[in-house]
């Protein structure tokens, strides 16, 4: 038996399988997640409500419970959803870069643009540290893992130093997070291409004095 939204009623272990089975179901789920991003972004986790999320999504309250059992559960899904959105936004642009140094510049510029379009991401990720620590940690670990893989691939191609690894990836990830806060959230008028260029020059040339 399937629900009206095209959900299977049970999974293989007897629990309710909430994965959408139809395009209509997937659209409804995306609407709920997009509405949750706005609701949590504006009001924070504790002040947000399920009824407000469904109103923003233009869906019936019952549709919410087709996909989620609680506010905590949709918040957890939202952190994963936004992390995936960021990945899908940045990855194709980075993959088209001519080399690894250029990839980090293009990736940062793309990230800054994403933050300006999705300003709620910082509040949601920050609140995840206290609402769902596992999702909070997973977001940063998966993001930095993608950077590490890029760096090591660039090293294998001979484009950057051969000893790059996890520490370098976390350093770049940390720089990007704070640049996103400063020039994505706090200063919407800054030239993000110039911000990315300066940060990229630091990666390429370091802080040592040039002769």
C-alpha positions as CSV (number, residue, x, y, z in Angstrom):
1,X,0.0,0.0,0.0
2,X,1.3,3.5,-0.9
3,X,0.4,6.9,0.5
4,X,-1.2,9.6,-1.6
5,X,2.2,11.2,-2.0
6,X,3.7,8.0,-3.5
7,X,5.5,6.8,-0.4
8,X,5.9,3.1,0.4
9,X,4.2,2.3,3.6
10,X,6.9,0.1,5.1
11,X,10.6,-0.6,4.5
12,X,12.3,-4.0,4.5
13,X,12.6,-4.0,8.2
14,X,9.0,-3.1,8.9
15,X,9.6,0.5,9.6
16,X,8.0,3.3,7.6
17,X,9.9,4.1,4.4
18,X,9.7,7.8,3.8
19,X,11.5,7.9,0.5
20,X,9.3,9.5,-2.2
21,X,8.3,7.1,-4.9
22,X,6.9,9.6,-7.4
23,X,7.9,12.9,-8.9
24,X,5.0,14.5,-7.1
25,X,6.3,13.2,-3.8
26,X,9.8,14.4,-4.6
27,X,8.4,17.9,-5.4
28,X,6.5,17.9,-2.1
29,X,9.5,16.9,-0.2
30,X,11.6,19.7,-1.8
31,X,8.9,22.2,-1.0
32,X,8.9,21.2,2.6
33,X,12.7,21.4,2.8
34,X,12.9,24.8,1.1
35,X,10.2,26.1,3.4
36,X,12.0,24.7,6.4
37,X,15.2,26.5,5.3
38,X,13.3,29.8,5.3
39,X,11.5,29.1,8.6
40,X,14.6,27.9,10.5
41,X,16.7,30.6,8.9
42,X,14.4,33.4,10.0
43,X,13.2,32.1,13.3
44,X,15.8,29.6,14.5
45,X,15.1,26.0,15.5
46,X,13.3,26.6,18.8
47,X,10.9,29.3,17.5
48,X,10.2,27.5,14.2
49,X,7.1,25.3,14.0
50,X,5.9,22.5,11.8
51,X,2.6,24.4,11.0
52,X,4.6,27.4,9.8
53,X,6.8,25.2,7.6
54,X,3.7,23.6,5.9
55,X,2.1,27.1,5.5
56,X,5.2,28.3,3.8
57,X,5.4,25.2,1.6
58,X,1.7,25.4,0.7
59,X,1.1,21.9,1.8
60,X,-1.3,20.2,4.2
61,X,-0.1,19.4,7.7
62,X,-0.6,15.7,7.0
63,X,1.9,15.9,4.1
64,X,4.6,16.8,6.6
65,X,4.1,13.6,8.5
66,X,4.3,11.6,5.3
67,X,8.0,12.5,5.3
68,X,9.0,13.4,8.8
69,X,8.0,12.5,12.3
70,X,9.2,15.6,14.1
71,X,10.7,19.1,13.8
72,X,14.0,17.5,14.7
73,X,13.8,15.1,11.9
74,X,13.2,17.7,9.2
75,X,16.0,19.8,10.6
76,X,18.4,16.9,10.3
77,X,17.2,16.3,6.7
78,X,17.6,20.0,6.0
79,X,21.2,20.1,7.1
80,X,21.9,17.2,4.7
81,X,19.8,18.8,1.9
82,X,21.6,22.2,2.2
83,X,25.0,20.5,2.2
84,X,24.1,18.6,-0.9
85,X,22.8,21.7,-2.6
86,X,26.1,23.4,-1.9
87,X,28.0,20.4,-3.2
88,X,25.9,20.3,-6.4
89,X,26.4,24.1,-6.9
90,X,30.2,24.1,-6.5
91,X,31.3,20.7,-7.8
92,X,30.6,21.1,-11.6
93,X,32.2,24.6,-11.6
94,X,35.3,23.3,-9.8
95,X,35.6,20.3,-12.1
96,X,35.8,22.5,-15.1
97,X,38.8,24.5,-13.8
98,X,42.0,24.2,-15.7
99,X,44.1,23.2,-12.7
100,X,43.9,22.8,-8.9
101,X,45.0,26.4,-7.9
102,X,42.3,27.7,-10.3
103,X,39.8,25.2,-8.9
104,X,40.2,26.6,-5.4
105,X,39.7,30.2,-6.6
106,X,36.6,29.2,-8.6
107,X,35.3,27.1,-5.8
108,X,35.6,29.9,-3.3
109,X,33.9,32.4,-5.6
110,X,31.1,30.0,-6.3
111,X,30.7,29.3,-2.5
112,X,30.5,33.1,-1.8
113,X,27.8,33.4,-4.4
114,X,25.9,30.5,-3.0
115,X,26.0,32.0,0.5
116,X,24.5,35.3,-0.8
117,X,21.6,33.4,-2.4
118,X,21.1,31.1,0.7
119,X,22.0,33.3,3.6
120,X,20.1,31.0,6.0
121,X,22.8,28.3,5.6
122,X,25.0,29.8,8.3
123,X,22.3,30.0,10.9
124,X,21.1,26.5,10.2
125,X,24.6,24.9,10.2
126,X,25.5,26.8,13.4
127,X,22.3,25.7,15.2
128,X,23.0,22.1,14.1
129,X,25.9,22.0,16.5
130,X,23.4,22.1,19.3
131,X,20.3,20.5,17.7
132,X,21.9,17.6,15.9
133,X,25.7,17.4,16.4
134,X,26.2,14.4,14.1
135,X,24.7,16.4,11.2
136,X,26.8,19.4,12.0
137,X,30.0,17.4,12.1
138,X,29.1,15.4,9.0
139,X,28.5,18.7,7.0
140,X,32.0,19.9,7.7
141,X,33.7,16.5,7.3
142,X,32.2,15.8,4.0
143,X,32.9,19.3,2.7
144,X,36.6,19.1,3.7
145,X,36.9,15.6,2.3
146,X,35.9,16.9,-1.1
147,X,38.7,19.6,-0.7
148,X,41.2,16.9,0.3
149,X,40.3,14.8,-2.7
150,X,40.8,17.8,-5.0
151,X,44.1,18.7,-3.5
152,X,45.5,15.1,-3.7
153,X,44.3,14.8,-7.3
154,X,46.0,18.1,-8.1
155,X,49.2,16.9,-6.4
156,X,49.0,13.6,-8.4
157,X,48.9,15.7,-11.6
158,X,51.9,17.7,-10.5
159,X,50.0,21.0,-10.2
160,X,50.6,21.6,-6.5
161,X,53.1,20.4,-3.8
162,X,53.1,16.7,-3.3
163,X,52.6,16.6,0.5
164,X,49.1,18.1,0.6
165,X,46.6,16.2,2.8
166,X,44.0,16.5,5.5
167,X,45.5,19.4,7.4
168,X,45.8,21.5,4.3
169,X,42.2,20.7,3.4
170,X,40.9,21.8,6.8
171,X,42.9,25.0,6.6
172,X,41.3,25.9,3.3
173,X,37.9,24.9,4.5
174,X,38.2,27.1,7.6
175,X,39.3,30.0,5.5
176,X,36.4,29.6,3.2
177,X,33.9,29.4,6.1
178,X,35.1,32.7,7.5
179,X,35.3,34.4,4.1
180,X,31.8,33.3,3.5
181,X,30.6,34.8,6.7
182,X,32.4,38.1,6.1
183,X,31.8,38.6,2.4
184,X,28.8,36.4,1.8
185,X,26.7,37.4,4.8
186,X,28.0,40.6,6.2
187,X,29.1,42.5,3.1
188,X,26.8,41.9,0.1
189,X,28.5,44.7,-1.9
190,X,32.0,43.2,-1.8
191,X,33.5,42.0,-5.1
192,X,33.5,38.3,-4.5
193,X,35.7,37.7,-7.5
194,X,38.4,39.9,-6.0
195,X,38.0,38.3,-2.6
196,X,38.5,34.9,-4.2
197,X,41.5,36.2,-6.1
198,X,43.3,37.5,-3.0
199,X,42.6,34.3,-1.1
200,X,43.8,32.3,-4.0
201,X,47.0,34.3,-4.2
202,X,47.6,33.4,-0.5
203,X,47.2,29.7,-1.4
204,X,49.5,29.9,-4.4
205,X,52.2,32.2,-3.0
206,X,51.9,32.1,0.8
207,X,52.7,35.0,3.1
208,X,56.4,35.1,2.6
209,X,58.0,38.4,1.5
210,X,58.7,38.5,-2.2
211,X,62.1,39.6,-3.4
